[in-house]
Amino acid sequence: MSESEAKEQDPATSTDLQQAAGKTQESQPSEDEGNPVKSTDEVGVRKAEPNPNKLKMTGRSQVYTSTKETLFLNNRTHPSTHGLSPVWIFGKNPALPVFNVQDHDQLVFLSAAANVGVLYNHTSNSQHILRGHSQSISCMCVSEDRRWIATGDNGSKGWVIIWDSYSGIPVQTFFDCFVGGLTALAFSSDTKHLATVSGEEVQCVHIWDWSKKAAKLLSWTELHPKYGLQDYISFKPNDSMQLLSSSKNHMVFYSMTKGSLRYFALNLKKLVGSVVFTQPFPLSPKRVPLAEVSLSRSVFHCTKSQVLMAIGGILVMMDVSEDLVERQNLPSSKIKKINHQQDPITALTMVDGCGVIGNVKGQIKFFDVNFKFLRWFVDLSLDPIVFISFSNECADEFVEDLSLEGKPFILRNFTVLTISSKVVHVNAQRDFSQTLLHEAGEPLYAVACHPSQPTVVMGNQLGILQMWDYNKKVPIGDKVFMTEKGIHCVTFDPKGLYLAVGFGSGVVIILNSHTLQSDPEEIFHYTTDSIHLITFSADSQYLAAADTGNAVTVFRLQRLEGSLSRWTYLGRYGSHYKPIKDLLFGVHLDSNQPRLLSLGMDRKLVEYDLKNSSVNELLILNSEQIEQSATPLCMTWYPPLTTEHFLLVASDQYKMKLFNSTTKMCRQTVLGPVFGSPVKKMVVLPKLDEPEVKSHHLAYITEDELGLQILPLDGNPHKSTAFIGHPTGAAALACSYDGCFVCTAGGSDCTVILWEINLKVLEATAALGGKDMEPFYNLLEGGADGRVYKEIENYFYYCQIIDQGHSSKRQPSTKIPLSQVPFLMRALGYFLSEKEINDMQNEIKFSKYAETRKYVNEIGIEDFVKLYINHRPVVASSSRELLQAFNVLGKTGSTGQPVLQRSDLMTLLKGQGEHMTEKEVSECLTTLLSLDEEEEEETEGAHCADSENLLECVIPDELSMKTLTQILGFPFLEEMSTRSSLPE
């Protein structure tokens, strides 16, 4: 989301925000103030019905008038205004906590995944996605009343967004305020102050008054790097002037007075060694250091001036007076240890004057101010607990008198997060627990959609396969592979009968898609290289897999006696010498037999001879080099928009090319989506039956974004859109059978996102970009009235003059012959290779051949503008690239800097790449050196009669980087003269 979009979503006025921040649950606005009118549905769950008349009369914002029921009541009442909208998040960030938001009328909890926050309503099985960050969320917190949510990201200039949990609206945003992102956030107990900790090397702690229209910075301070990465911070209860933060080795106490934030740092390693014990931090049964995964390591006492910290099974109590920061000393007499239990404590918090701990056995225990146990939950059967979040909702009937002194003990419901990312809600009064979410917290690299049902399947690095109904948002099956780990790819066959799974160990397993069971003979292990691509043929008779050994393995469905069929191994071929980027089945046009193609970073498009291949002998039909300098990244079959059958290939130079499926001739080159990184996977969406949508569409992922593209391709940038979905990198893409949804797997962010497609919005966006040539003119500097277009016109008319001669009898024409196109391109600064010239001329020449059976030999100025925009490099060549080439080709000279011998340069120009003749080399260098006829005559007098000797006279034997840039006309970068190593 852009900064302007985030600002537009904030409808709260400054007055409304301050009033809402100060409201309590007992003092909600009355109906006379525009509060929603409440009603009861059939099952007795209270709903809120906005009263528009009251709202108009009061003029209050949605933030002020919303209630707890508002968010999920109105969650889907408004259609999406984006072409792509996330509607469901599978998984969560295992490094962040889970907060209990509501649990009486509705059971709602907050988690984070990738760059979004997720409010999950377990009661209605629905989600509201807090979408505003462009980078991954690195920390978050909630206010005591659960009304306000703060999220921070880890961008180079981090953002903080504060949300209203009742309406889901962002009410305050800090843009680009935190260098290095954020590591911790905390609200004060009165909710009016927010503490932030930046993630730069020298961390900064800021205290903000965020409830004003323009957030006010109250105070800040810098922390020395020796105190470690502070990734936890909290305010002292009922005192927003006192805070504490902690890292793995230091605890820092803060005091804010008169706008100044001072601190005192306590070395925990010395504390552990001298006061508590000399043993290292205990380990969990999974051998995971709990000190690293616990999300609540130290807390202020609710009623006393004390800080509690858990180390192993010991509680460390520190008496911290208000003048601690002033004195800069915490005597050992103020530090006490309590041997609380034998099991290591993994989570620590305070609630209602009581301490609460979670331990390595998944047990939860409550203790009073004297550290005596009041209540415990020991039969939850959980993994080690890393975070506990208590409900803010509590009624009088939930108060129990359990202490020996007869003091009241408020027992609230709570939500528990375990080390395995399992989220469990515990009803403390009924002593009942239920699992809300059970995610493995492992990277997800594999996702696939069923070809005819609303089913998505995903696999993670633990070897767990999960199947969901994405319409009902419920799991419908799962399978845990006991012997194999690391699922890297999955796919359904076109008939939906089989599900193939590829593993990092090189194993391929074919499952029944309904039962998720496999025949032992259909578990194949023919390589130890990781399987990263897997696909079925259209007739479900072949299965192909590509591995990191740059080889393709093919399996065939063999019909046995009777009606049984079984998958068998056909063969494996190392068809590429660089990584394989895509694998694709197709159909031969003349026979409808399956064909298989693979695309590699070696720029080879390889087709396999399935018909003549036999067991243990997979044959190659042909291999074509389809790129000269670009690296192809992915491919798909182009939909039948023309009479020709095309293969669409995207490259790392932001270009998309159409190749004739039979001849492999490049037939068109267009500018692809330019959204930060090139397209790395793409799929053509099924054609919708909606009359408003007449085009075909393409879904794609770049490094971190998901996008849509309107077909046919023409280079118009307004026909494409993209949204950030996985800031740490998108790994896989799958499309639903009806073309309404797209699923993306985020790899290391441990999530899969289900996106809803709104093609009408995409079509409307494209229409707003302009008609006919307007979008293309806008891609030229200055547009149709700019300098570049005027140059194109002048050169174009000059080419007409050159073609028809200077005679006054020239025929009026609006076109130029194809032979003039390369010269016109070079005049505009785009210097083509011979292959690029050939591809460009073929694109024009055969553009109408399929329809008219005639060649096109001329081009008009509008078509030339499109040709220029689609073919010119997106990123211009730079001196840095020249330096890299110079370092590769040159040798270290006497000065210690790389030099290139003149003879070696001539040999390279004549014998490598697109070979140049001696005459062509001479003409080029003569032109670059501006040698006119007089200079040639002078040099002839100096015994430089022929062209080769002429060049020897003007070009030194050894060329430095500076000399070469002068010859080529590049601006020489002075800092390059001292750099002999390759640029990073």
N, C-alpha and C positions, 0 to 999 in steps of 0.2 A: 504494500500500500504506500502511495506517495504521501509526502507531507501535506499537500493540499487536500488529498482524500481524507486523511486522518482528521484534519481540522474541520472539514465539512460534516463529519459524523458527530461532532460535539454540539448538541443543541442546547446544552445547559447554560444559562446565564450565570454571571458571577454571583449574584444574589441567591439564585436557586441552588447553586453548588454549595455555598456556605451554609444555607439553611438545611439542605439535605445532609450535609456532613455532620451537622449538629443534632439531627433527629435521632431519637431512640425508638426502639420497637414499641414502647408504650405510648409514644407521642406522635403517631402518624397523623397526617392531615385528615381532617374530617371530610365528609361528602360535600359540605358547603365550600371547601377549599379546592374542589376538583378531584377528590380522591375517587378511584374507580368504585363502582357499585358492585358489591359482592353477591354472588349467587351460588347455588349448589348443584353439581351435576348428578347424574344417576347413581354414581358409585359413592357419592358423599364427599368428593374432593372439592375444596373450595376453589372457585375461579374468580377472576377479576374481569369485569366488563367495563371498559372505559366509558365514561359519561362525556361525550363530545361537547354537550351544551355547557357543562360545568367547566370543561377545559378551556373553551373559548372565553368564558366569562372571566376566568382567573388569569389566563395568559401564562400559566405555569408550563415549564418544560416537561418533557417525558421523564427526565430523571427525577424531578420533584414529585410527580404524580404516580410513579410506578410503585408497585408493591412486590412482595415475594412471588406472587403468582403471575406477574405480568410477563416475565421473560419467556417462559415456555408456553404460555397461552397464545402469545402473538408471534411465536418463533417462525412459523411458516405462512403467515398471512400475506406477506408481501413477496411478489416474484423477484427473483434475483435481477440485479441491474448489471451483472457482469456476464461475460461469455462463459466463464468457468467459476464455479463456486464450490468450496469444500463443504460437503454435507455430512460426512462422517469420518472420524479418525479412529483407525485401528492401531492400538498400541499407545505408549506414552514414553516420555523421557525418563529413564530409570534413575537419573541423577537428581531429579527434582522432587519435592514433596507433593503430597496429596492433601487437600484441605477439605474438611467437612463444612459445607455451606448451609444446607438445610437437611433435616431428617425427621420432621414430624408429619406435616401434611404431604410433603414430597421429600424424597431422599436424593439430595443433590451433592455432588462433590466436584472439586476443581483439580485439574491436572494440567500438564503442559506436554505438547508434542511438537517437535520441529520449531516453527516460528509462530505457533498459535497456542492460546490457552483454550481449554475445553471444559465447559460446564456440562457435566453429564447428569441427566435426570434418570435415576435408576427406576423410579416409579413409573414413568411414562416411556422409558427406553428411548430417550431423545437426547440430542446434544445441541448445545449452542456454542458456536466457535467464535472465540475472541480473536479476530483477525486484524492485525495492524502492524506487526513487526516484519521487517524485511530480512532480519537475521535471526538465528536460533535464540529462543528464550533461554537465558542462563540462570535466572533467579526470579522468584515471585513471592508475594506475601499477601495476607488478607488482614483486614481490620478486625478488631475484637467482635464487633457486631456482625461481621461477615457481609457488610454492605459494600465495601470497597475492596477492589483487587488491584494490586500493582504488579506489573510485569516488566522485566528488564532484559535486554538482549546482549549478545556478545560481539556486536559489530565494532569496527574500528573506531567509530564514534557512536557509542551506544545510545539507544532510546529507552525511555521509561514511559509507559502508558498506564494511566490509572482508569479503571473501569468501574461502572456502576453494575453490581451483580444483579440488581433487580430488573434492569432494562437491557443490559449488555452493551451499553453505550460508553465509548471512551470520553471521559470528562476532562482529562488533563493529559498533555503530552509534553515530554521534555525531548526536543529534537537535538541530536548531535551534541550532547552535553558531556559525554563521558568517554574520554580517550581510553581505548582498550576494552570497551564494553563494561559490563557490570558483573559483579560477583555476589552481591547481597543487597537485600532490601528489607525494610521494616517500618511498620506504622507505629506511632506512639499510641498509648492506651486511649487517649482522647481522640485519636484518628486525624488530628489536624497537622501533625508533623510526619514527614517521611525521611528516613535515613537511607542514603545510597552509598555504596562502596564501589569504586571504579576498579577496572582490571588491569590498568597499566602497571609498569614496573614499580614506579613510585605511586602507590595507591592513594587516592583521595577519598575522604569521607565527607559527605555533604549532608546538611540538615536543611530541609525545605519546609516552608509553609505552603502547601500545595492547594489549599482550598480557595485561594483567590483566583481571579480570572487570569492574572499573570503570576505564576508561582514565584515566591520570594525566597531567595537563598538567605537563610538565617546565619549560618556559620559553616566553616569547613576547615579541614586540616589535611596535611600530607603525612604519610606513614613511611618510615624507612624500610627498604626491601628486606632488611635482616629480620623483620618481624614475620616474614612469610606471607603467603597469599591469604589475606583475610576474606573468607567466603561465608561468614555467618555474622549477623549483627542483630541486636535487639535493644529495645528501650526498657528502662526500669519501669515496672508497673506504677501508674499514677504519678510519674515524674518524667516528663519529656526532656529534662535537662541532663539525665544520666543515661549512658549507654554502655554496652560492651560488645566487642567483636572478637573473633578467634580464628586462628589458623591451626596448622598441625603442631606448631611449636610455640606459639605465643597467644596470650589472651590480652586484649587491650581494653582498658577502662577509659571512658570519656566523660568530660564534664563541660557543659556549655554555660558560660556566664558572660553577659554583656556582649553578645555577638561573637565571642571567642570560644573556639573548641579546643580544649587541651586534653592530653591523654597521658596514661601511664601504662607501660607494657610489662607484662609478667611472663617470664620465660617458663614454659610448661615443662621443658625437659629437666630443668633444675628442680622444679617442683616435684616431678615424678621421681627423680633420683634421690632427693634429700628428705622429702616429707612422706611420700606414699610408699613406694617400693622401687626396687632397681630393675625389675623385669620389664621387657618391652610390652607394648600394647598387645593384648590377647588377640588370637585369630579365631574366626568363626569356623564351623565344621567344613565350610567350603574353602577354607584357607584364604579368605578375603579379609584384609585388615579392617576391622569394624570402625576404627578411628577415621578411616577414609570414607566410609559410606554413610555413617550416621549423619542425619540432617539436623540434629539438635543436640549439641555436645555440652552446652553450658547455658544456665538460665539464672535470672534474678529470682530471689525468693519473693513470694507474693506479698508478705507482710513484714518481713525483716530486712535489714540492710545486709543481706548476705547474697553470695553467689554460689551456686551448686555446680559441680562438674563431676562427671563420671569417668573413671579410669579403671578398666577391668571390672571387678565386682565391688569396687570401693567408691564411695561418694566422698568427694572433697568439698568441704564447706569453708568458705572464705568470708570473714567479716570485713565488709568494705564500707567504710564511713564516707560521708559526703566530701571530706577533705582529702581523700586518698590521692587524687590527682595532684592536689596542692603539695602534699608531703612527698610524693613520688617514691613511696616505700610501703610495702606490705609485710610487716614482721611475721616471722614464722609462728609466733604465738597466736596470730589471727587466722591461722590455717589449721583445720582439723580434718582428720580422716575418720570415716565411719565404715567399718567392715560390714557392708550391707548384706551381701549375699556372695555365694561362691561363683555363680554364673556371671560371666561378663555382661555388664550393662551396655546396651546398644542404642538406647534412646532415652532422653530425659526431658521432662517438661513440668510445668506447674499449672494447676487449675483449682480455682475456688479455695486457695490457701493450702492445698494438698500437693505433695510431690507425686509424680507418676514416672515409673521407669518401665522400659521394655528391655528384655534380655535376649541372649543368644538362643534360647530355647523357644522363643516366641511367646513368652509369658509376660503379662502386664500386672504390675503391682502398684497400689496406692499406699502412701505413707503420710503421717501427720507431721506437725512441726517438730516433734520429738523423734522423728524417723521410725515410728512404730507403724507396722502395717495395719491398714484399715480394711482393705479389700484386695482380692487378687483374682486374676483370670488365668488359669494355668492349663486349661483343657482346650485351647483354641487350635492346637495342632498347626502352628505357623512356623515359617522360617524366621531367622533373626529379624527383629523389628528395627526399622531405621527411622520411623516417624510416626507420631501419634497426634491426631487433630481432634479436638473436642467440639461437640455441638454447642452453639450459642443459645439454643432453645432449651428451656427448662421450665417445668410447671411445679406448683407446690406439692403435687402428689408424688413427685420424684425425689423428695427429701427424705432421707432415712437417718435414723439415729443409731449409728453403729459403734461409736467410740465408747470407751469405758467411762469417760467423764460425762457422757450424755450430750455432747456437742453435736449440732446438726452437721450432717455430711451430705453434700449435694452430689449425687451420682449422675453424671451426664453420659449420654451416648457418645461414642467416639468412633473414628475411622483410623485404621491401622495400615501402614505401608510396610511391606517386608522387603528383604534384600533381593528377592526374586521378582519384584514389581507386582506382587499380589496385593490387592486392595480389599480390605475386609471391614465391614461395618458391624459394630458390636452394640446391641441394645442392652445397656447395662442393667436396666430395671428387670428385664425379662431373662437376662443371662442368655441371650440368643445372638448368634453371629451369622452373617451371610456374606458370601464373596461377591463383591461388586465388579471387580475386574481382575483378571488373571492373565497378565502378559508376561512373556518370558524375559523381557528386557534385553533381548538380543538383536543384533543387526538383521534387517529384513532386506534381502536382495532379490527375492523371487515373488512374482505375482502373476496370476492369469485369471481370465474370465471364461465362464462356460459359454459354448457357442449357441445355446438355445434356452438357457435358464438364468434367472437372476442370482448367479452363484459366483463368488470370487474365492480363489484359493491362494494362500500365501505361505511361504516357508522361511524359517529363520536359521541362524547359525547353530542352534542347538539340535537341529534335525527334527523340529516340530512343524508339522503341516496342519494348517487350520483352514476350514471351509466355512464360509458365511453366506447367508442369504442377505444380499445387500438391500433388498426392498424392505424386509422385515427387521433388518439389523440384528439378526440372531445367529449364533453359531450352529451349524448343522452337521458338523463332523470334524474329527481331528485324528491325526496319526503321529505317533512318536517313533522315530526310527532309532532303535536301540544300538545298532552297530555302526550306523553312518551319521556323521555330523556335517554341518555346513551345506544347507540347501542353497544352491546358487541360481537355479532356474527351474521353472515348471511350465507346463503347457498342456492344454486339452487337445484332443484330436478333433477335427471338424464335425464329427458325428456325436461328440460328447460321451463316447464309450470308454476312452482311455485317458489316463493322466500320467504323463511322463515327468520324472523328477531327476534333475542332474545335481550331483554332489561335488564338493571340493576335492574329494578323494578320487574322482574319476569314475565313480559308479553311476550307472543309469538304471533306474528302477521304473517299470511300467506298472501302474496300478489300475484296478477297476475304479472308474470315477465315482461310482455309487457307493461301493463298500470300502474303498481305500485299501483293499487287500491286493496282494500280488502273488503271482505264481513264482516259486523259488527259481524256476528256469528262466524267468523274465527279469532277473537281476543280473546286469551285465557289468563286467569290470575288465575292460580291455586296455585301460591306460591308467596311469597314476596322476596324470595332469587333470587339473580342475575343469569340470564341464561348466561352461558359462553361456552357451547358446543351445537351445533345443527346439525342434519344430517338427510337425507332422505334415505329410503331403495332403492334398485336397481330397483324395480318395481314401485316406486313412490306411494306406497300404505300406507307407514308408515312414520311418522316423530317422531324423538326422540330428547329430550332436556335434558341436565344435568345442575344442578344449584349448587350454593355454599352451599346449604343445604345438599349436598351429596346424592341427590336423582335424579332419572331419571323419566321423564314424557314422555309418548308415546301418539301420536295422530294417528288416522286412517282415511283414505279417505273413506267416506261412500257414497255408490251410492244410490241416492234417486229415487223417481218415475220419470219415463221418462229417460232422458239422463243426468240429473244434478247430480253432485257429490259435497259433502261438507265435509270439515275436521271436525272431532269430537274428543272429548277427550276420551281416552281409560283408562288411569290410571297412577298413580305415585307411585314410590317405593323408600324408603330410603335404598338403597342396599349397601351402603358403610358407614364406620364410619370415614373415612378421605376423603379429597377432591378427586373428580373424575378428572382424568387427560385426559381421552380420551373416545370417544363414537364411535362405529363402527357398521354399518350394514354389513351383509354378506348373503350368500346363503347356505342352507343345501344341501350337496352333493347328497343326495338320493332323494330329493323331489323338489329342486329348490325353496323352500319356504324361505322367508326372515328370518334371525336370527339377533339378536341384542346382542352386548357385550359392557360392560363398564369396564374400568380399573381404579383402584383407588390407592392412595398413601398408602392404607392399604394393598397393595400387592395382592389384590383380583382381579381375572378376573371373572366377573359375566355374565352369559348368561340368557336371559329372555325367557319365554315361551309365545311367541306371539300367537301361534295357540290356546292355551287353555285359554288365558286371555279374560276377559269380561270387560264391562264398570265398572269403579271404582275398578277393581281387576286385576292389573298387576301382573303376576306370575313370579317367579324365577325358571329357569330350573336347574341350578347348579351354584356353586361358588367354585373357585379353588384358592388356594394360590400359586402363580407362582414364587415368590421370597422369599429368606430367609433373606437376609440382605440388598440387593439393593432395591431402590425405583423405580418402573416402571414409566416412564414419558409419553410414547406415544406408539401407535400401528398402524399397517396397514396390509392389506393382502399382502402376498408375491406373486409375479407374478408366473405363471405356468412354472417354470424352471425345476421342477422335477415332478415325478409322484405323489408325496405327496402334500397335500394342507396344507400350513403353515400360521401361524399368526406370524408376526414380531413385537417384542417388544423391545424398547430401554429403558435403565435404567440410573440412575444417576451415575453409576460406569463405564461409557463409554463402556458398553457392549451392544450388540444386540443379541437377542435370537430368535430362530425359534421354535415355539410350534406347534405340530400336531393339526390341526384345530378341530379334533374330540376327541382325547384322552387327549388333553392339555399337553401331554408329551413334555418336553424340548428335542429337537432333535439336536440342534446345538447352540453353543455359540461362538461368534466372537468378536474381538476387533472392536469397533465402531470408528467413527471419533473422534479425540482428538484435538479439537481446542478451548481450553480455558474453555469451559463449555460443559456439555452433551447435546445430541440431545433432544429437547423438543417437536418438531412436525415434521412429515415427511409424504411424499406422493410419491407414485410410479408414474413416468411420463409415459404418453402414448407412446407406441412403435412407433418410427419413421420408415418411409418407405425407408430411405436413405440406399443404399447398403453398404456404408462405416461404418455404425453404426449397429453392430450386437447385442449389449448387451442391456439389460434393465437397467434403471437408476432410482435412488431415489433422490428426493430433500428433504432437511431438513433445519431446523433452530435450532441454539443453542441460547444462551442467547442474543447474539448480532450479529451473523453471519448467512449467508445463504450459503448452501453447496450442492454439488452433490456427489453421490456415485454410482459407477459402480456395477451392480449385475451380477452374484451371489456374495454373501458376502463370503469372505474368510479371512478377517483380514489384507489384504495387504493395508498399509496406502497410497500407491501411487494411489489407485483407488478412492480416495476421495479428494475433494478440498473444500475450503470455503473462503468467503470474508466478511469483516466487512460491514454491511449494515445499522444497527441501533445501534449505540454505547450505547444508553440508554435502549435498550432492544427491540427485535423483538417480536411482539404480535401474528401475524397470518400469515398463508402461504396458497397460492392458486396457482394452476397450470392451464395454458390454455388448451383448449380442444385438441390442436394439439401438445402439448408438446414442443412448441418453446419458451414459456415465463413462468416466475414465478413471482408472485406478493407477496410482503411482506408488512405487516402493522407494523408501528413503535411505535404504542401506544402513549406514551407521547411526541414523537418528531413531532407529527401531520402530518406525511407523509406516503404515500404509494409509494413504488418503484417498477417499472416494470423492470424486468431483462430479458435479452436475453440469451438464452442457446446456447452454442457452444459445442456439444458433441465430435466433432472431436478433439478439443483442450484437452478435458479431457482424451480421449482415448490415445492421443499422450503422455500426461504427465504420464499416467500409464505405457506406454511402456518404457519410459525413466527410470522408477524406477527399471527396471530389470525384468528378466524372471525367471520362475520356483520358486526356493527357495531363490533366491538372496534377494528379499525384506524382507523375514522373517529372514534370517541370519543377515541382517543389523540391525534388531531390538534387537539383542543380543549384549551385551557389547563386543566390539572388533570384531564383525562380525564372519564369519566362521573360522577365525584364532585366535579368542580371547579365553580368559580363560573360559568364560561361556560355549561356545560350546565344548571345550575340556573336561570340567567336564561332560557335557551331554553325550558325547561319552563314557567316562570312566564308568559312572554310568550305561549307557545302556548296555555295555558289561558285567559289573558286574552282572546286572539283568539276562542276558543270562546264566551266569555261575551258579547263584543261581537256576535258573529254571531247568537246565540240569544236575546239580550236578558237582562234581569235577572229574568225570570219564574221562579218555582219549578218550572214545568212543563218545564224544559229537557230535551231528549232526550240521553241519554248518548252521547258520540261520542269517537273517538280521532283525528279529522281536523278540519281547518279548510278553508274554501273558498279557491280560488286568489286571490280578490280581497284576502285578508288577507296574502298572502305578502310583497308589497313593504313593507307597514308593519312586519311582523315583522323583515325584513332591516334596515330603517333603524333599528329599535330596537336592533339588535345592532351598529350602527356601520357598516353597509355601505350606502352611499347610491348607489342605482342610477340610471342614466339610463333614459329611456323605452324605448329600444331594448333595454337589458338586461332590463327588466321584461317586454317583449314576448317576448324569446327564452326567458326563464325560464318564463313561463306556457305558451308553446308546447311547451317540453320536457316539461312535466307533462301538458298537455292531449292531446298526440298520442302519449304514451308507449306506449299499448296500442291505438292506432287500427288499425294494420296487422293485428293479430290479431283484435280484437273488433269493429272498425268503430264503436267508441263512444269518446266523449271522456272524459277523466278531469278532474273538476272539483274534487276534494278531494285533500289531501295529509296523510299521517300524520307524526308527529314524527320517526321514523327517516329517512323519505325527505327530510324537511326538513333534517335534519342533513347528509345527503349533499349536498343542493342548496346549502346554505350553504357547506360546505367546498369544493365544486368551483367555485363562482362567486365567492367573495370574493377580493379581490386577494391575490396572494402577497406582494407588497411594498406596504405601506401608503403612502398619499400622505404627503408630507413638506413641511415649510416650504420646503425647497430647491426643490421643484417649483413651489410657489407663487411663489417669488422669480423663477424663470425665466419663468413666465407674466407676472408683473408687469413684468419688464424688456422683454418683447416688446410688451405692450399699452400700457405707460405712456410718458410723456414726461418729459424732464428738467425739474424744477421750479426755482424760484428758489434753493433751497438746494443745487442741483447733484445732488440725488438724484432718482430716477425717481418720478413721481407719476401718478395716474390721475384724470382728471376724472370727476366724478359723472355728468355727462350722457353721457360716453362709456361708462361702466359700464352705465348703463341701456340705451343703444342696443345694446351687445353682448349683454346678457342677452335683449333682446327680438328681436334680428334674426339672431344667429349661433348655429350649432350647433342644438340642440333648442330651438326658440323658446319663450320664456315670455311669457305674456300679462301685461298690466300688473297685473292682479289677483294673478297668481301671484308676480310680483316683489314686490309690496307685502306679501303674506302672508309670504313667506320672510324679507324684511328686517325686518318687524315682529317676527316670532318671534325672529330672531337678536338683535335689539336689545332684546328683552324689553319691548316697549311694551304696557302694559296699558291698560284702558279709562280709568283715571284720568289717565294721562299723555296719552292722546289728547284728553281733554276739556280739559286744561290747554293743550295745543298748539293746540286749536281756538280758544281765547281769544286766542291769539297769531296769529290769521289763518292757521292751517294746517288748514283745514277738510277738504280731500280728502286721499286717501292720498299723492298725489304731493307735495303741499305739506308733508304730515307728514314724509315722508322728507327733504325739503329742510331741514327744521328740525333734524333730528338727524344728518344726514350732511353733512359739510363739502363745499365745492365741489371741493377737491382731497384725494384720499385718498393718504396715504403708505402704505408697506409696513406700518408698525406699526399704523396705524389699521385697515387691511383685515384684518390677522391678528386684531385684537381683535374685529372684527365677526364673523369666521368662527369664532372660538374656537380659533385655532391658537396654540400657544406661540410667542411672538416671540423670534427669535434676535438678540441684541444685535449680534453681529458683522455681521448683514445690513444694519444701518442705515448702515454705512460702505461697503457694497459696491454699486456701481452697474453693474458688469459682470456678464455671465452667469457662473454657476458652471461650473467645469470638469467 
